[in-house]
Amino acid sequence: MMQLIIESSQQGATMTVVVDKDDSVYYMMGLIERDFGIPIDQQQLVWWNIELAGRSKVGEYGLMPGALICLNTIMQVEVKSID
């Protein structure tokens, strides 16, 4: 198990998640949704300019305990036509 630091620049908040190297990034995003309230489909996780993909394992990126991961929030815009 390892602790990773998640920093949200938009919310100005930092949190720590505990994951195993065999956990998926998607699982980690679920922890972030639980603690930050940001839906998984609006999350973008970046480590050293590499976007972490949901189905990949945390260990595939070589993340070490204490690694700082940036959380970007993707805003979803709904467009409605005017009739």
PAZAPA-4460 file (N, C-alpha, C; in steps of 0.05 Angstrom, whole numbers, plus 32768, in hexadecimal, padded with zeros to 4 digits):
% residues 83
    n_x    n_y    n_z   ca_x   ca_y   ca_z    c_x    c_y    c_z   seq   type   mol
   8011   7FE8   8000   8000   8000   8000   8012   8019   8000     1      M     A
   8008   802D   7FF3   8017   8047   7FF2   8004   805E   7FF3     2      M     A
   800E   8074   7FFF   7FFE   808C   8000   8007   809E   7FE9     3      Q     A
   7FF3   80A9   7FDB   7FF8   80BC   7FC5   7FEB   80D6   7FCC     4      L     A
   7FF6   80EC   7FC5   7FEB   8106   7FCB   7FDD   8111   7FB2     5      I     A
   7FC4   8118   7FB5   7FB4   8122   7F9F   7FAF   8140   7FA5     6      I     A
   7FB7   8150   7F92   7FB4   816D   7F95   7FA1   8178   7F7F     7      E     A
   7F8C   8185   7F89   7F79   8192   7F77   7F7E   81B0   7F76     8      S     A
   7F88   81B9   7F60   7F8E   81D6   7F5D   7F74   81E6   7F5C     9      S     A
   7F5F   81DB   7F4F   7F46   81E9   7F4D   7F39   81ED   7F68    10      Q     A
   7F3A   81D9   7F79   7F2D   81DA   7F93   7F40   81E4   7FA9    11      Q     A
   7F5A   81E5   7FA2   7F6E   81EE   7FB6   7F70   81DB   7FCD    12      G     A
   7F6C   81C1   7FC8   7F6C   81AD   7FDE   7F80   8197   7FD7    13      A     A
   7F89   818A   7FEC   7F9B   8173   7FE9   7F90   815C   7FFA    14      T     A
   7F92   8144   7FF0   7F89   812C   7FFF   7F9D   8116   7FFA    15      M     A
   7F9C   8102   800B   7FAD   80EB   8009   7F9C   80D3   8004    16      T     A
   7FA3   80C2   7FF1   7F95   80A9   7FEC   7FA9   8092   7FF1    17      V     A
   7F9E   807C   7FFB   7FAF   8065   7FFF   7FA6   8050   7FEB    18      V     A
   7FB9   8048   7FDA   7FB3   8034   7FC5   7FCA   8020   7FC4    19      V     A
   7FC4   800A   7FB6   7FD8   7FF5   7FB1   7FE1   7FF8   7F94    20      D     A
   7FF9   7FF0   7F8F   8004   7FF3   7F73   7FF3   7FE3   7F5F    21      K     A
   7FE3   7FCF   7F68   7FD2   7FC0   7F56   7FB6   7FCC   7F53    22      D     A
   7FB0   7FE1   7F62   7F96   7FEE   7F5F   7F95   7FFE   7F45    23      D     A
   7F7E   8000   7F39   7F7B   800F   7F21   7F79   802D   7F27    24      S     A
   7F80   803D   7F13   7F7D   805A   7F16   7F60   8060   7F1A    25      V     A
   7F4E   8051   7F0E   7F31   8055   7F10   7F29   8052   7F2E    26      Y     A
   7F35   803E   7F3C   7F2F   803B   7F58   7F38   8054   7F68    27      Y     A
   7F50   805E   7F62   7F5A   8076   7F6F   7F47   808E   7F6A    28      M     A
   7F3D   808F   7F51   7F2A   80A5   7F4B   7F10   80A2   7F5B    29      M     A
   7F08   808A   7F61   7EF1   8086   7F72   7EF5   8090   7F8E    30      G     A
   7F0E   808D   7F98   7F14   8098   7FB3   7F13   80B6   7FB2    31      L     A
   7F1D   80C2   7F9D   7F1C   80DF   7F9A   7EFF   80E9   7F98    32      I     A
   7EEF   80DA   7F89   7ED2   80E2   7F87   7EC6   80E2   7FA3    33      E     A
   7ECC   80CD   7FB2   7EC0   80CA   7FCD   7EC9   80E1   7FDF    34      R     A
   7EE2   80E9   7FDE   7EED   80FD   7FF1   7EEA   811A   7FE6    35      D     A
   7EED   811E   7FCC   7EEB   8139   7FC1   7ED0   813F   7FB5    36      F     A
   7EC1   812A   7FAF   7EA6   812E   7FA3   7EA7   8134   7F85    37      G     A
   7EBE   8130   7F78   7EC1   8135   7F5C   7EBC   811A   7F4D    38      I     A
   7EA7   811A   7F3C   7EA1   8101   7F2D   7EB9   80F7   7F1D    39      P     A
   7EBB   80DD   7F1B   7ED2   80D1   7F0D   7ED4   80DB   7EF0    40      I     A
   7EBE   80DF   7EE2   7EBF   80E8   7EC6   7EC8   8105   7EC3    41      D     A
   7ECB   8113   7EDA   7ED5   812F   7ED9   7EF1   8132   7EE4    42      Q     A
   7EFE   811B   7EE9   7F19   811B   7EF4   7F2E   8116   7EDF    43      Q     A
   7F44   8124   7EE1   7F5B   811F   7ED1   7F73   811F   7EE5    44      Q     A
   7F80   8108   7EE7   7F97   8105   7EF9   7FB1   8106   7EE8    45      L     A
   7FC3   8117   7EF1   7FDC   811B   7EE3   7FF4   8119   7EF6    46      V     A
   8008   8109   7EED   8021   8106   7EFD   8038   8109   7EE9    47      W     A
   8049   811C   7EEE   8060   8122   7EDD   8057   8125   7EBF    48      W     A
   8043   8135   7EBB   8038   813A   7EA0   802D   8121   7E92    49      N     A
   8027   810C   7EA1   801C   80F4   7E96   7FFF   80F1   7EA1    50      I     A
   7FEC   80EF   7E90   7FD0   80EB   7E99   7FCD   80CE   7EA0    51      E     A
   7FC3   80C9   7EB9   7FBE   80AE   7EC2   7FA4   80A3   7EB7    52      L     A
   7FA5   808D   7EAA   7F8E   8081   7E9D   7F7F   806F   7EB1    53      A     A
   7F65   8070   7EB0   7F54   8062   7EC3   7F58   8045   7EC6    54      G     A
   7F5C   8036   7EB1   7F5E   8019   7EB2   7F7A   800F   7EB9    55      R     A
   7F8D   8021   7EB7   7FA9   801A   7EBD   7FAD   8015   7EDB    56      S     A
   7FC0   8006   7EE3   7FC7   8001   7EFF   7FD9   8018   7F08    57      K     A
   7FD6   801F   7F22   7FE6   8034   7F2D   8004   802E   7F2A    58      V     A
   800B   8014   7F2E   8027   800C   7F2C   8033   800F   7F10    59      G     A
   8023   8010   7EFB   802D   8012   7EE0   803B   802C   7EDA    60      E     A
   8035   8040   7EEB   8041   805B   7EE7   805A   805F   7EF7    61      Y     A
   8061   804C   7F08   8079   804F   7F19   8075   8062   7F2F    62      G     A
   805C   8066   7F37   8057   8079   7F4E   8063   806E   7F67    63      L     A
   806F   807F   7F76   807B   8078   7F90   806B   8084   7FA7    64      M     A
   806D   8079   7FBF   805E   8085   7FD5   8065   80A3   7FD8    65      P     A
   8051   80B3   7FDC   8055   80D0   7FDF   8054   80DF   7FC5    66      G     A
   8050   80D1   7FAF   804F   80DF   7F95   8038   80F3   7F94    67      A     A
   803D   810A   7F88   8029   811F   7F86   801C   811D   7F6B    68      L     A
   8001   811A   7F6C   7FF1   8117   7F53   7FDF   812F   7F52    69      I     A
   7FDE   813C   7F3B   7FCD   8154   7F37   7FB2   814B   7F2D    70      C     A
   7F9D   8156   7F3A   7F82   8150   7F32   7F76   8168   7F24    71      L     A
   7F70   8165   7F0B   7F63   817A   7EFB   7F45   8172   7EF9    72      N     A
   7F34   8186   7EFB   7F18   8181   7EF8   7F10   8189   7EDC    73      T     A
   7F03   8176   7ECE   7EFA   817B   7EB2   7EDD   8184   7EB4    74      I     A
   7ED9   819C   7EAB   7EBE   81A8   7EAC   7EAE   819D   7E95    75      M     A
   7E96   8194   7E9B   7E84   818A   7E85   7E6F   81A0   7E80    76      Q     A
   7E6C   81A6   7E67   7E5A   81BB   7E5F   7E43   81AE   7E4F    77      V     A
   7E2B   81B5   7E56   7E14   81AC   7E47   7E0B   81C1   7E34    78      E     A
   7E09   81BB   7E1B   7E01   81CE   7E07   7DE4   81C8   7DFF    79      V     A
   7DD3   81DC   7E00   7DB7   81D9   7DF8   7DB2   81EB   7DE0    80      K     A
   7DA3   81E1   7DCD   7D9C   81F1   7DB6   7D83   8202   7DBC    81      S     A
   7D82   8218   7DB1   7D6B   822A   7DB3   7D59   8225   7D9B    82      I     A
   7D41   821D   7DA0   7D2E   8218   7D8A   7D1D   8230   7D84    83      D     A
***
